[in-house]
Amino acid sequence: MERQIINKKKRVFSLEPNKNPSAVFTRKYTSHLVPALKKLNMNKNSSKQTVKHEVDMALALSAQEFAWSRFLLQKLSSSSNPTTTTSSSSDGIRILERPDKEGGNEEGGIEERLRELKKLLPGGEEMNVEEMLSEIGNYIKCLELQTIALKSIVQDST
């Protein structure tokens, strides 16, 4: 019996899955997304917006312990039209690339960036600054994990 265990491949995930939050999120994410994508694949009339809606829904369902996730889930669930559910993530890139206003004071620039950041985070406009800054870190981490999972799905399907 011991010999069989030695010859098996090493596990990628921990034997205790709750010890690795990234693995837990990824497992939850794929368990929500893959069935939804299979269902969409059967329906040949699905659009890019419908796929994006399912990708966003899987993200929200996979991270329900965070406030931003509950806001995103509420937004996705309240919208019957998946094409109007989320804003483009490219907005964040424009914020980072925008040059500082010449002659503007530093505090005003920080307040402006915080307002823009609140707009990017689902539910951010309803949070105070401390909550928003705490949530934004979790949101970014989940977006990174989502990207990794989606790349993996695309690589496996090609």
DSSP file (Angstrom, degrees, kcal/mol; ACC not computed):
  #  RESIDUE AA STRUCTURE BP1 BP2  ACC     N-H-->O    O-->H-N    N-H-->O    O-->H-N    TCO  KAPPA ALPHA  PHI   PSI    X-CA   Y-CA   Z-CA
    1    1 A M     >        0   0    0      0, 0.0     4,-1.4     0, 0.0     3,-0.3   0.000 360.0 360.0 360.0 -44.8    0.0    0.0    0.0
    2    2 A E  H  >  +     0   0    0      1,-0.2     4,-1.8     2,-0.2     5,-0.1   0.857 360.0  57.8 -63.2 -35.2    2.8    2.5    0.9
    3    3 A R  H  > S+     0   0    0      1,-0.2     4,-1.7     2,-0.2    -1,-0.2   0.875 102.7  53.7 -64.2 -37.9    4.5    1.8   -2.4
    4    4 A Q  H  > S+     0   0    0     -3,-0.3     4,-0.8     1,-0.2    -1,-0.2   0.891 107.3  51.0 -64.6 -38.9    1.5    2.8   -4.4
    5    5 A I  H >< S+     0   0    0     -4,-1.4     3,-0.6     1,-0.2    -1,-0.2   0.895 108.0  52.3 -66.1 -39.6    1.3    6.1   -2.6
    6    6 A I  H 3< S+     0   0    0     -4,-1.8    -1,-0.2     1,-0.2    -2,-0.2   0.872 108.4  50.8 -64.2 -37.5    5.0    6.9   -3.3
    7    7 A N  H 3< S+     0   0    0     -4,-1.7    -1,-0.2    -5,-0.1    -2,-0.2   0.633  91.4  97.9 -78.3 -13.7    4.5    6.2   -7.0
    8    8 A K  S << S-     0   0    0     -4,-0.8     3,-0.1    -3,-0.6    -3,-0.0  -0.331  86.6 -92.4 -73.5 157.9    1.5    8.6   -7.4
    9    9 A K        -     0   0    0      1,-0.1     2,-0.2    -2,-0.0    -1,-0.1  -0.295  47.4 -99.3 -63.5 152.2    1.9   12.1   -8.6
   10   10 A K        -     0   0    0      1,-0.1     2,-0.2    -3,-0.1    -1,-0.1  -0.484  42.0-107.1 -71.0 145.2    2.4   14.8   -6.1
   11   11 A R        -     0   0    0     -2,-0.2    -1,-0.1     1,-0.1     4,-0.1  -0.496  17.2-154.4 -73.4 141.4   -0.7   16.8   -5.2
   12   12 A V  S    S+     0   0    0     -2,-0.2     2,-0.2     2,-0.1    -1,-0.1   0.860  80.5  50.2 -80.6 -38.4   -0.9   20.3   -6.5
   13   13 A F  S    S-     0   0    0      1,-0.1    -2,-0.1    -3,-0.0     0, 0.0  -0.624  98.8 -92.1-100.6 159.4   -3.3   21.4   -3.7
   14   14 A S        -     0   0    0     -2,-0.2    -1,-0.1     2,-0.2    -2,-0.1  -0.276  27.9-122.7 -63.3 150.5   -2.9   20.9    0.0
   15   15 A L  S    S+     0   0    0      1,-0.2    -1,-0.1    -4,-0.1     3,-0.1   0.792 113.6  54.7 -64.1 -26.3   -4.5   17.8    1.6
   16   16 A E  S >  S-     0   0    0      1,-0.1     3,-2.2     2,-0.0     4,-0.3  -0.853  78.3-168.7-106.7  93.7   -6.3   20.3    3.8
   17   17 A P  G >  S+     0   0    0      0, 0.0     3,-1.1     0, 0.0     7,-0.3   0.758  80.0  63.0 -61.0 -26.8   -8.0   22.5    1.1
   18   18 A N  G 3  S+     0   0    0      1,-0.2    -3,-0.0    -3,-0.1     6,-0.0   0.580  89.8  70.6 -75.4  -6.8   -9.1   25.2    3.6
   19   19 A K  G <  S+     0   0    0     -3,-2.2    -1,-0.2     1,-0.2    -4,-0.0   0.698  95.4  55.1 -79.7 -19.5   -5.5   26.0    4.4
   20   20 A N    <>  -     0   0    0     -3,-1.1     4,-2.1    -4,-0.3     3,-0.4  -0.872  65.4-171.2-117.9  97.6   -4.9   27.5    1.0
   21   21 A P  H  > S+     0   0    0      0, 0.0     4,-2.6     0, 0.0     5,-0.2   0.832  86.4  56.2 -59.1 -33.5   -7.4   30.3    0.3
   22   22 A S  H  > S+     0   0    0      1,-0.2     4,-2.5     2,-0.2     5,-0.2   0.909 108.4  47.1 -64.5 -40.9   -6.2   30.7   -3.4
   23   23 A A  H  > S+     0   0    0     -3,-0.4     4,-2.5     2,-0.2    -1,-0.2   0.892 111.7  51.0 -67.3 -39.0   -7.0   27.0   -4.0
   24   24 A V  H  X S+     0   0    0     -4,-2.1     4,-2.6    -7,-0.3     5,-0.2   0.942 112.3  46.1 -63.0 -47.5  -10.4   27.3   -2.3
   25   25 A F  H  X S+     0   0    0     -4,-2.6     4,-3.2     1,-0.2    -2,-0.2   0.938 113.2  49.2 -60.3 -47.0  -11.3   30.3   -4.4
   26   26 A T  H  X S+     0   0    0     -4,-2.5     4,-2.6     1,-0.2     5,-0.2   0.901 111.7  49.1 -61.7 -42.0  -10.1   28.6   -7.6
   27   27 A R  H  X S+     0   0    0     -4,-2.5     4,-2.0     2,-0.2    -1,-0.2   0.931 114.6  44.7 -62.6 -46.1  -12.0   25.5   -6.9
   28   28 A K  H  X S+     0   0    0     -4,-2.6     4,-1.4    -5,-0.2    -2,-0.2   0.927 113.1  52.1 -62.6 -44.4  -15.2   27.4   -6.1
   29   29 A Y  H >X S+     0   0    0     -4,-3.2     4,-2.8     1,-0.2     3,-0.5   0.940 112.5  42.8 -60.0 -50.2  -14.8   29.6   -9.2
   30   30 A T  H 3X S+     0   0    0     -4,-2.6     4,-2.1     1,-0.2    -1,-0.2   0.847 109.2  58.7 -68.2 -31.6  -14.4   26.8  -11.6
   31   31 A S  H 3< S+     0   0    0     -4,-2.0    -1,-0.2    -5,-0.2    -2,-0.2   0.791 115.2  36.9 -68.5 -24.8  -17.2   24.8  -10.0
   32   32 A H  H <X S+     0   0    0     -4,-1.4     4,-1.0    -3,-0.5    -2,-0.2   0.844 121.7  43.5 -87.8 -39.8  -19.5   27.8  -10.7
   33   33 A L  H  X S+     0   0    0     -4,-2.8     4,-2.8    -5,-0.2     5,-0.2   0.922 104.9  57.1 -77.8 -45.3  -18.1   28.8  -14.1
   34   34 A V  H  X S+     0   0    0     -4,-2.1     4,-2.5     1,-0.2     5,-0.2   0.916 108.6  45.8 -59.4 -48.0  -17.6   25.5  -15.9
   35   35 A P  H  > S+     0   0    0      0, 0.0     4,-2.2     0, 0.0    -1,-0.2   0.898 113.8  50.9 -61.6 -36.7  -21.2   24.3  -15.7
   36   36 A A  H  X S+     0   0    0     -4,-1.0     4,-2.2     2,-0.2    -2,-0.2   0.911 111.4  47.2 -65.5 -41.1  -22.4   27.7  -16.8
   37   37 A L  H  X S+     0   0    0     -4,-2.8     4,-2.4     2,-0.2    -1,-0.2   0.883 110.5  52.2 -68.0 -37.2  -20.1   27.7  -19.8
   38   38 A K  H  X S+     0   0    0     -4,-2.5     4,-1.5    -5,-0.2    -1,-0.2   0.909 109.9  49.5 -62.9 -40.4  -21.2   24.2  -20.7
   39   39 A K  H  X S+     0   0    0     -4,-2.2     4,-1.1     1,-0.2    -2,-0.2   0.905 111.9  47.9 -64.2 -41.6  -24.8   25.3  -20.6
   40   40 A L  H  < S+     0   0    0     -4,-2.2     6,-0.4     1,-0.2     3,-0.2   0.866 105.8  58.8 -66.1 -36.0  -24.0   28.3  -22.8
   41   41 A N  H  < S+     0   0    0     -4,-2.4    -1,-0.2     1,-0.2    -2,-0.2   0.846 102.5  53.3 -62.6 -34.2  -22.1   26.1  -25.2
   42   42 A M  H  < S+     0   0    0     -4,-1.5     2,-1.0     1,-0.2    -1,-0.2   0.836 101.3  66.1 -69.0 -31.4  -25.3   24.1  -25.7
   43   43 A N  S >< S-     0   0    0     -4,-1.1     3,-1.5    -3,-0.2    -1,-0.2  -0.800  70.9-167.7 -92.3 101.3  -27.1   27.3  -26.5
   44   44 A K  T 3  S+     0   0    0     -2,-1.0    -1,-0.2     1,-0.3    -3,-0.1   0.601  78.7  69.2 -68.2 -11.0  -25.5   28.5  -29.8
   45   45 A N  T 3   +     0   0    0     -5,-0.1    -1,-0.3    -3,-0.0     2,-0.1   0.324  69.7 125.4 -90.5   8.8  -27.1   31.9  -29.5
   46   46 A S    <   -     0   0    0     -3,-1.5     2,-0.2    -6,-0.4    -6,-0.0  -0.417  47.0-150.6 -72.1 144.5  -25.0   33.0  -26.5
   47   47 A S     >  -     0   0    0     -2,-0.1     4,-2.0     1,-0.1     5,-0.2  -0.524  30.1-100.6-108.2 174.7  -23.1   36.3  -26.9
   48   48 A K  H  > S+     0   0    0      1,-0.2     4,-2.7     2,-0.2     5,-0.2   0.865 123.5  55.6 -61.8 -35.9  -19.9   37.6  -25.5
   49   49 A Q  H  > S+     0   0    0      2,-0.2     4,-2.4     1,-0.2    -1,-0.2   0.878 105.9  50.8 -66.4 -36.8  -22.0   39.7  -23.0
   50   50 A T  H  > S+     0   0    0      2,-0.2     4,-2.0     1,-0.2    -1,-0.2   0.903 111.1  48.0 -66.8 -41.0  -23.7   36.5  -21.8
   51   51 A V  H  X S+     0   0    0     -4,-2.0     4,-2.4     2,-0.2    -2,-0.2   0.926 111.6  50.3 -63.9 -44.5  -20.3   34.8  -21.3
   52   52 A K  H  X S+     0   0    0     -4,-2.7     4,-2.8     1,-0.2     5,-0.2   0.897 108.1  53.7 -60.7 -40.6  -19.1   37.9  -19.4
   53   53 A H  H  X S+     0   0    0     -4,-2.4     4,-2.5     1,-0.2    -1,-0.2   0.920 110.7  45.8 -59.6 -44.2  -22.2   37.8  -17.2
   54   54 A E  H  X S+     0   0    0     -4,-2.0     4,-2.4     2,-0.2    -2,-0.2   0.867 111.7  51.7 -68.8 -36.3  -21.5   34.2  -16.3
   55   55 A V  H  X S+     0   0    0     -4,-2.4     4,-1.8     2,-0.2    -2,-0.2   0.928 113.8  44.1 -64.0 -45.3  -17.8   34.9  -15.7
   56   56 A D  H  X S+     0   0    0     -4,-2.8     4,-2.4     2,-0.2    -2,-0.2   0.881 112.3  52.6 -66.8 -38.5  -18.7   37.8  -13.4
   57   57 A M  H  X S+     0   0    0     -4,-2.5     4,-2.7    -5,-0.2     5,-0.2   0.908 108.2  50.5 -64.4 -41.8  -21.4   35.7  -11.7
   58   58 A A  H  X S+     0   0    0     -4,-2.4     4,-1.6     2,-0.2    -1,-0.2   0.887 109.9  51.5 -63.2 -38.1  -19.0   32.9  -11.0
   59   59 A L  H  X S+     0   0    0     -4,-1.8     4,-0.8     2,-0.2    -2,-0.2   0.938 112.0  45.6 -62.3 -46.9  -16.6   35.5   -9.5
   60   60 A A  H >< S+     0   0    0     -4,-2.4     3,-0.6     1,-0.2    -2,-0.2   0.899 114.0  48.1 -64.8 -41.4  -19.3   36.9   -7.2
   61   61 A L  H >< S+     0   0    0     -4,-2.7     3,-0.6     1,-0.2    -1,-0.2   0.771 108.8  55.4 -70.5 -25.1  -20.5   33.5   -6.1
   62   62 A S  H 3< S+     0   0    0     -4,-1.6    -1,-0.2     1,-0.2    -2,-0.2   0.642 113.9  37.2 -83.7 -15.2  -17.0   32.3   -5.4
   63   63 A A  T X<  +     0   0    0     -4,-0.8     3,-1.9    -3,-0.6     6,-0.3  -0.226  66.3 143.4-131.1  44.6  -16.1   35.1   -3.0
   64   64 A Q  T <   +     0   0    0     -3,-0.6     6,-0.1     1,-0.3    -1,-0.1   0.607  61.4  75.2 -66.1 -11.0  -19.3   35.7   -1.0
   65   65 A E  T 3  S+     0   0    0     -3,-0.1     2,-0.3     4,-0.1    -1,-0.3   0.591  86.2  77.8 -76.2  -7.7  -17.4   36.4    2.2
   66   66 A F  S <> S-     0   0    0     -3,-1.9     4,-1.5     1,-0.1     3,-0.2  -0.782  79.6-133.6-104.6 146.9  -16.5   39.8    0.8
   67   67 A A  H  > S+     0   0    0     -2,-0.3     4,-2.2     1,-0.2     5,-0.2   0.896 106.3  57.1 -63.4 -41.3  -18.7   42.9    0.7
   68   68 A W  H  > S+     0   0    0      1,-0.2     4,-2.4     2,-0.2    -1,-0.2   0.861 104.9  53.7 -59.6 -34.0  -17.7   43.7   -2.9
   69   69 A S  H  > S+     0   0    0     -6,-0.3     4,-2.9     2,-0.2    -1,-0.2   0.909 106.8  49.8 -67.3 -42.2  -18.9   40.2   -3.9
   70   70 A R  H  X S+     0   0    0     -4,-1.5     4,-2.3     2,-0.2    -2,-0.2   0.901 112.3  48.3 -64.0 -39.4  -22.3   40.7   -2.4
   71   71 A F  H  X S+     0   0    0     -4,-2.2     4,-2.4    51,-0.3    -2,-0.2   0.916 113.0  47.6 -65.3 -42.4  -22.7   44.0   -4.2
   72   72 A L  H  X S+     0   0    0     -4,-2.4     4,-2.8    50,-0.2     5,-0.2   0.913 112.2  49.6 -64.7 -42.7  -21.6   42.5   -7.5
   73   73 A L  H  X S+     0   0    0     -4,-2.9     4,-2.6     2,-0.2     5,-0.2   0.908 111.2  49.3 -62.6 -42.0  -24.0   39.5   -7.0
   74   74 A Q  H  X S+     0   0    0     -4,-2.3     4,-2.1    -5,-0.2    -1,-0.2   0.914 112.6  47.9 -62.9 -42.7  -26.9   41.9   -6.2
   75   75 A K  H  X S+     0   0    0     -4,-2.4     4,-1.0     2,-0.2    -2,-0.2   0.915 114.6  45.3 -64.8 -43.6  -26.1   44.0   -9.3
   76   76 A L  H  < S+     0   0    0     -4,-2.8    -2,-0.2     1,-0.2    -1,-0.2   0.883 115.0  47.7 -67.7 -38.7  -25.9   40.9  -11.5
   77   77 A S  H  < S+     0   0    0     -4,-2.6    -2,-0.2    -5,-0.2    -1,-0.2   0.839 109.6  52.2 -72.6 -33.7  -29.0   39.4  -10.1
   78   78 A S  H  < S+     0   0    0     -4,-2.1     2,-0.6    -5,-0.2    -1,-0.2   0.726  96.8  78.3 -76.2 -20.4  -31.1   42.6  -10.4
   79   79 A S     <  -     0   0    0     -4,-1.0     6,-0.1    -5,-0.2    -1,-0.0  -0.793  55.8-173.2 -93.2 120.4  -30.2   43.0  -14.0
   80   80 A S  S    S+     0   0    0     -2,-0.6    -1,-0.2     1,-0.1    -4,-0.0   0.700  75.5  68.6 -81.6 -18.9  -32.2   40.8  -16.4
   81   81 A N    >   -     0   0    0      1,-0.1     3,-1.9     3,-0.0    -1,-0.1  -0.883  69.6-159.6-103.9 108.3  -30.0   41.9  -19.3
   82   82 A P  G >  S+     0   0    0      0, 0.0     3,-1.0     0, 0.0     4,-0.3   0.666  84.7  71.4 -61.8 -15.5  -26.5   40.6  -19.0
   83   83 A T  G 3  S+     0   0    0      1,-0.2     3,-0.1     2,-0.1   -33,-0.0   0.687 100.9  44.5 -75.3 -15.0  -25.1   43.3  -21.4
   84   84 A T  G <  S+     0   0    0     -3,-1.9    -1,-0.2     1,-0.1    -3,-0.0   0.105  87.5  95.3-112.7  22.8  -25.6   46.0  -18.8
   85   85 A T  S <  S+     0   0    0     -3,-1.0     2,-0.3     1,-0.1    -1,-0.1   0.849  82.0  24.8 -88.9 -34.3  -24.3   44.3  -15.7
   86   86 A T        -     0   0    0     -4,-0.3     2,-0.2    -3,-0.1    -1,-0.1  -0.912  67.6-122.7-134.9 157.5  -20.7   45.4  -15.4
   87   87 A S        -     0   0    0     -2,-0.3     2,-0.2    33,-0.1    -3,-0.0  -0.530  45.1 -86.8 -91.5 165.1  -18.4   48.2  -16.3
   88   88 A S    >   -     0   0    0     -2,-0.2     3,-1.3     1,-0.1     4,-0.3  -0.489  23.7-143.3 -73.6 136.7  -15.2   47.8  -18.3
   89   89 A S  T >> S+     0   0    0      1,-0.2     3,-0.9    -2,-0.2     4,-0.6   0.627  93.6  78.6 -74.1 -11.3  -12.1   46.9  -16.4
   90   90 A S  H 3> S+     0   0    0      1,-0.2     4,-1.6     2,-0.2     3,-0.3   0.692  75.3  76.8 -70.3 -16.0  -10.1   49.1  -18.8
   91   91 A D  H <> S+     0   0    0     -3,-1.3     4,-1.6     1,-0.2    -1,-0.2   0.884  90.0  56.0 -58.3 -38.3  -11.4   52.1  -16.9
   92   92 A G  H <> S+     0   0    0     -3,-0.9     4,-1.8    -4,-0.3    -1,-0.2   0.846 102.6  54.8 -63.2 -35.1   -8.9   51.3  -14.1
   93   93 A I  H  X S+     0   0    0     -4,-0.6     4,-1.8    -3,-0.3    -1,-0.2   0.906 105.6  51.8 -66.8 -41.3   -6.0   51.4  -16.6
   94   94 A R  H  X S+     0   0    0     -4,-1.6     4,-1.3     1,-0.2    -1,-0.2   0.881 107.1  54.0 -63.0 -37.6   -7.0   54.9  -17.7
   95   95 A I  H  < S+     0   0    0     -4,-1.6     3,-0.4     1,-0.2    -1,-0.2   0.928 110.4  45.9 -62.3 -44.6   -7.0   56.1  -14.1
   96   96 A L  H  < S+     0   0    0     -4,-1.8    -1,-0.2     1,-0.2    -2,-0.2   0.820 115.2  46.6 -69.5 -30.4   -3.5   54.9  -13.5
   97   97 A E  H  < S+     0   0    0     -4,-1.8    -1,-0.2    -5,-0.1    -2,-0.2   0.622  84.1 110.2 -88.0 -13.2   -2.2   56.3  -16.8
   98   98 A R  S  < S-     0   0    0     -4,-1.3     3,-0.1    -3,-0.4     2,-0.0  -0.439  72.2-122.7 -66.6 127.8   -3.7   59.7  -16.4
   99   99 A P        -     0   0    0      0, 0.0    -1,-0.1     0, 0.0     3,-0.1  -0.379  31.7 -98.9 -69.2 150.3   -1.0   62.4  -15.7
  100  100 A D        -     0   0    0      1,-0.1     2,-0.2    -2,-0.0     3,-0.0  -0.345  43.0-100.7 -65.2 148.4   -1.4   64.4  -12.5
  101  101 A K    >   -     0   0    0      4,-0.1     3,-1.2     1,-0.1     2,-0.2  -0.520  40.5-114.2 -70.8 135.4   -2.9   67.8  -12.9
  102  102 A E  T 3  S+     0   0    0      1,-0.2     3,-0.1    -2,-0.2    -1,-0.1  -0.516  95.9   8.2 -72.5 135.1   -0.2   70.5  -12.9
  103  103 A G  T 3  S+     0   0    0      1,-0.3    -1,-0.2    -2,-0.2     2,-0.1   0.408  94.5 134.3  79.1  -4.1   -0.4   72.8   -9.9
  104  104 A G    <   -     0   0    0     -3,-1.2    -1,-0.3     1,-0.1     2,-0.1  -0.476  60.9-108.1 -77.0 150.4   -3.0   70.7   -8.1
  105  105 A N     >  -     0   0    0     -2,-0.1     4,-1.5     1,-0.1    -4,-0.1  -0.463  21.9-122.2 -79.7 156.7   -2.5   70.0   -4.4
  106  106 A E  H  > S+     0   0    0      1,-0.2     4,-2.0     2,-0.2     5,-0.2   0.865 107.9  53.9 -66.9 -39.5   -1.6   66.5   -3.4
  107  107 A E  H  > S+     0   0    0      1,-0.2     4,-2.6     2,-0.2    -1,-0.2   0.902 106.9  51.7 -64.9 -40.7   -4.6   65.9   -1.1
  108  108 A G  H  > S+     0   0    0      1,-0.2     4,-2.2     2,-0.2    -1,-0.2   0.881 109.1  51.3 -61.9 -38.1   -7.1   66.8   -3.8
  109  109 A G  H  X S+     0   0    0     -4,-1.5     4,-2.2     2,-0.2    -1,-0.2   0.887 110.2  48.6 -66.2 -39.6   -5.4   64.3   -6.1
  110  110 A I  H  X S+     0   0    0     -4,-2.0     4,-2.4     2,-0.2    -2,-0.2   0.921 111.4  49.4 -66.4 -43.9   -5.7   61.6   -3.5
  111  111 A E  H  X S+     0   0    0     -4,-2.6     4,-2.2     1,-0.2    -2,-0.2   0.898 111.1  50.3 -62.5 -39.6   -9.3   62.3   -2.8
  112  112 A E  H  X S+     0   0    0     -4,-2.2     4,-2.2     2,-0.2    -1,-0.2   0.918 111.3  47.9 -64.1 -43.5  -10.1   62.3   -6.6
  113  113 A R  H  X S+     0   0    0     -4,-2.2     4,-2.5     1,-0.2    -2,-0.2   0.871 109.9  52.7 -66.4 -36.6   -8.3   58.9   -7.0
  114  114 A L  H  X S+     0   0    0     -4,-2.4     4,-2.4     2,-0.2    -1,-0.2   0.907 109.0  50.0 -64.6 -40.8  -10.2   57.5   -4.0
  115  115 A R  H  X S+     0   0    0     -4,-2.2     4,-1.3     2,-0.2    -2,-0.2   0.917 112.9  46.6 -62.1 -42.7  -13.5   58.6   -5.6
  116  116 A E  H  X S+     0   0    0     -4,-2.2     4,-1.2     1,-0.2    -2,-0.2   0.882 111.4  51.6 -66.8 -38.1  -12.5   56.9   -8.9
  117  117 A L  H  X S+     0   0    0     -4,-2.5     4,-1.8     1,-0.2     3,-0.3   0.884 105.3  55.7 -64.7 -39.3  -11.4   53.8   -7.0
  118  118 A K  H  < S+     0   0    0     -4,-2.4     7,-0.5     1,-0.2     6,-0.4   0.845 104.9  53.8 -61.5 -33.4  -14.8   53.7   -5.2
  119  119 A K  H  < S+     0   0    0     -4,-1.3    -1,-0.2     5,-0.2    -2,-0.2   0.828 108.6  49.2 -69.8 -31.3  -16.4   53.7   -8.6
  120  120 A L  H  < S+     0   0    0     -4,-1.2    -2,-0.2    -3,-0.3    -1,-0.2   0.826  97.0  76.6 -78.5 -32.6  -14.4   50.6   -9.8
  121  121 A L  S >< S-     0   0    0     -4,-1.8     3,-3.0     1,-0.1     4,-0.4  -0.677  94.6-111.7 -82.6 124.6  -15.0   48.5   -6.7
  122  122 A P  T 3  S+     0   0    0      0, 0.0   -51,-0.3     0, 0.0   -50,-0.2  -0.375 105.3   4.1 -55.8 122.1  -18.5   46.9   -6.7
  123  123 A G  T >  S+     0   0    0    -52,-0.2     3,-1.5    -2,-0.1     4,-0.2   0.457  94.2 128.5  80.7   1.6  -20.3   48.6   -3.8
  124  124 A G  G X   +     0   0    0     -3,-3.0     3,-1.4    -6,-0.4    -5,-0.2   0.812  63.3  61.6 -60.8 -32.6  -17.4   50.9   -3.2
  125  125 A E  G 3  S+     0   0    0     -7,-0.5    -1,-0.3    -4,-0.4    -6,-0.1   0.697 104.2  50.3 -69.5 -17.0  -19.5   54.0   -3.3
  126  126 A E  G <  S+     0   0    0     -3,-1.5     2,-0.3    -8,-0.2    -1,-0.3   0.378  99.9  83.1 -99.2   3.0  -21.4   52.8   -0.3
  127  127 A M  S <  S-     0   0    0     -3,-1.4     2,-0.1    -4,-0.2    -4,-0.0  -0.726  78.6-118.4-105.6 154.4  -18.3   52.0    1.7
  128  128 A N     >  -     0   0    0     -2,-0.3     4,-2.7     1,-0.1     5,-0.2  -0.393  41.3 -97.4 -79.3 171.5  -16.2   54.3    3.9
  129  129 A V  H  > S+     0   0    0      1,-0.2     4,-2.6     2,-0.2     5,-0.2   0.884 122.4  51.0 -61.2 -42.3  -12.5   54.7    2.9
  130  130 A E  H  > S+     0   0    0      2,-0.2     4,-1.9     1,-0.2    -1,-0.2   0.930 113.2  45.0 -63.2 -45.5  -11.2   52.1    5.4
  131  131 A E  H  > S+     0   0    0      1,-0.2     4,-2.9     2,-0.2     5,-0.2   0.934 113.5  50.9 -61.3 -45.9  -13.7   49.4    4.2
  132  132 A M  H  X S+     0   0    0     -4,-2.7     4,-2.6     1,-0.2    -2,-0.2   0.912 109.9  48.4 -61.2 -43.9  -13.0   50.2    0.6
  133  133 A L  H  X S+     0   0    0     -4,-2.6     4,-1.0     1,-0.2    -1,-0.2   0.862 113.4  48.4 -66.5 -34.4   -9.2   49.9    1.0
  134  134 A S  H  X S+     0   0    0     -4,-1.9     4,-1.0    -5,-0.2    -2,-0.2   0.919 115.4  44.1 -68.0 -44.0   -9.6   46.6    2.8
  135  135 A E  H  X S+     0   0    0     -4,-2.9     4,-2.7     1,-0.2    -2,-0.2   0.842 104.1  63.2 -70.7 -34.4  -12.0   45.3    0.2
  136  136 A I  H  X S+     0   0    0     -4,-2.6     4,-2.6     1,-0.2    -1,-0.2   0.864 100.3  53.4 -64.0 -35.1  -10.0   46.5   -2.9
  137  137 A G  H  X S+     0   0    0     -4,-1.0     4,-2.1     2,-0.2    -1,-0.2   0.922 112.0  44.5 -63.2 -43.5   -7.0   44.3   -1.9
  138  138 A N  H  X S+     0   0    0     -4,-1.0     4,-2.4     2,-0.2    -2,-0.2   0.881 112.4  52.8 -66.8 -38.2   -9.3   41.2   -1.8
  139  139 A Y  H  X S+     0   0    0     -4,-2.7     4,-2.3     2,-0.2    -2,-0.2   0.923 109.6  47.8 -63.5 -45.0  -11.0   42.2   -5.0
  140  140 A I  H  X S+     0   0    0     -4,-2.6     4,-2.4     2,-0.2    -1,-0.2   0.916 111.4  50.8 -63.0 -43.4   -7.7   42.5   -6.8
  141  141 A K  H  X S+     0   0    0     -4,-2.1     4,-2.4     1,-0.2    -1,-0.2   0.918 111.4  47.9 -61.8 -43.5   -6.5   39.2   -5.5
  142  142 A C  H  X S+     0   0    0     -4,-2.4     4,-2.5     1,-0.2    -1,-0.2   0.876 110.3  52.1 -66.5 -36.1   -9.7   37.5   -6.7
  143  143 A L  H  X S+     0   0    0     -4,-2.3     4,-2.3     2,-0.2    -2,-0.2   0.898 109.6  50.0 -64.6 -39.6   -9.4   39.2  -10.1
  144  144 A E  H  X S+     0   0    0     -4,-2.4     4,-2.1     2,-0.2    -2,-0.2   0.928 112.5  46.3 -63.2 -44.7   -5.9   37.8  -10.4
  145  145 A L  H  X S+     0   0    0     -4,-2.4     4,-2.6     1,-0.2    -2,-0.2   0.882 110.5  53.9 -65.6 -37.4   -7.0   34.3   -9.5
  146  146 A Q  H  X S+     0   0    0     -4,-2.5     4,-2.7     2,-0.2    -1,-0.2   0.917 108.0  50.5 -60.7 -43.3   -9.9   34.7  -11.9
  147  147 A T  H  X S+     0   0    0     -4,-2.3     4,-2.5     2,-0.2    -2,-0.2   0.916 110.6  48.6 -61.3 -44.7   -7.4   35.5  -14.7
  148  148 A I  H  X S+     0   0    0     -4,-2.1     4,-2.1     2,-0.2    -2,-0.2   0.924 112.9  47.8 -61.8 -45.0   -5.3   32.5  -13.8
  149  149 A A  H  X S+     0   0    0     -4,-2.6     4,-2.2     2,-0.2    -2,-0.2   0.910 112.6  48.4 -64.0 -42.6   -8.3   30.2  -13.9
  150  150 A L  H  X S+     0   0    0     -4,-2.7     4,-2.5     2,-0.2    -1,-0.2   0.897 110.7  50.8 -66.5 -39.9   -9.6   31.6  -17.2
  151  151 A K  H  X S+     0   0    0     -4,-2.5     4,-2.6    -5,-0.2    -1,-0.2   0.906 110.3  50.7 -61.8 -39.8   -6.2   31.3  -18.8
  152  152 A S  H  X S+     0   0    0     -4,-2.1     4,-2.4     2,-0.2    -2,-0.2   0.904 109.9  49.3 -64.3 -41.7   -6.1   27.7  -17.6
  153  153 A I  H  X S+     0   0    0     -4,-2.2     4,-1.5     2,-0.2    -2,-0.2   0.919 112.4  48.1 -63.2 -43.6   -9.5   27.0  -19.0
  154  154 A V  H  X S+     0   0    0     -4,-2.5     4,-1.0     1,-0.2    -2,-0.2   0.910 112.3  48.7 -64.7 -42.7   -8.5   28.5  -22.4
  155  155 A Q  H  < S+     0   0    0     -4,-2.6     3,-0.4     1,-0.2    -1,-0.2   0.890 111.4  50.1 -64.7 -39.5   -5.2   26.5  -22.5
  156  156 A D  H  < S+     0   0    0     -4,-2.4    -1,-0.2     1,-0.2    -2,-0.2   0.803 110.8  49.7 -68.9 -28.0   -7.0   23.3  -21.7
  157  157 A S  H  <        0   0    0     -4,-1.5    -1,-0.2     1,-0.2    -2,-0.2   0.629 360.0 360.0 -87.8 -13.1   -9.6   23.8  -24.4
  158  158 A T     <        0   0    0     -4,-1.0    -1,-0.2    -3,-0.4    -2,-0.2   0.451 360.0 360.0 -99.5 360.0   -7.1   24.6  -27.2
